[in-house]
């Protein structure tokens, strides 16, 4: 997972301690042997970006895309198309009448 994308997701509070992530974490097996296992766990701040496999069952890039964030961590600020809200249309009409 991209570290910049990881930082943006944390900054926007899209990943919190309630978020379930699948990550590669250290585990203890039989006879006290330690190994790295892929588990579904709740996110915690000490988790590194390289350890995360998926977030809430989705690939991290797909998870970010659902919130309008590009895979490299940049946000897209395009002008939205379509119908304008009624309040905005009324404000525009009043400013035209004043001028």
N, C-alpha and C positions, 0 to 999 in steps of 0.2 A: 504494500500500500504506500502511496506517495506521502511523504512526511508533511508536505505543504497542505495536502488535502486533509490529512489527519488533524492538523492544527486548526484549519478552518471549521471542520465539523465540531471540534471541541469548543471553539470560540462562539459558534452559533448555538450552542447547547443542543445539538442534534445527537451527540453521544453523551449520555449521562450515566450515573451509576445504576440506573434502572434499565439501561440498554443491554440486550443480550447479544454477545458477540461470540463467534467461533474463533478461537485463538490457539496458537501453539504455546503451551505453558509447561513448566517443569512439574513432573508428578513423581510420586513414589510408588513403586510396584512391589512385587513379592520380594521378600527377604531384604527390604529396605533399599532396593536398587532404584536409582533415579533415572528417569528418561523424559523425553519431550513428547507430550501427548496433545492431540487436537481435541479441545473440549468446548462445549457451549457454556459460557460463564457470563456473569454480569461484568461490565466494563469497570475497571479501576484505573486511577491516574498513573500507576506505575507501569501499565501495559504499553509496550513499544509499538510503533506503527508497523514494523516488520513482522510482528507476531500475529496480527489480525488477518484472518482468512475471509470472514464475511461478517456483515452487520445485519442483525434482524433477518437472517436468512437470505440476504442479497449480497452480491459482490459490492465492495466499497465504491467502485465507480458508478454502478447502477444506483446505489443508495444516494450518492451525491447528486446524480443527474435528476432524481425525483424531486430534489429541492432546488434545482436550477443552478447547480454548481458543476463546473467543468472538471474532468478527471485530474487536471493539474492543480486544482484548487482555486482557479479564477472564477469569478461570478460573471454572468452575462447580464448586462444592463441595456437591454433593447427596449425600444418604445413598443408598448403593447398595442396590438391592433384590435380592431373590433369596436363595439359600441361603447361610448363613453358613459360614465355614471351620470345620472340625472342631475345631481347637485353640481357637478363640474360644468355641465351644459348650461345650467341656470346662471352660474357665475360668469361664464363667458358672454352670455347674452347681456347681462347687466353692465359689464365693462364696455361692451360695444355701444350700448345706448348712452352711457355717460360720455364717451369720447366723441 
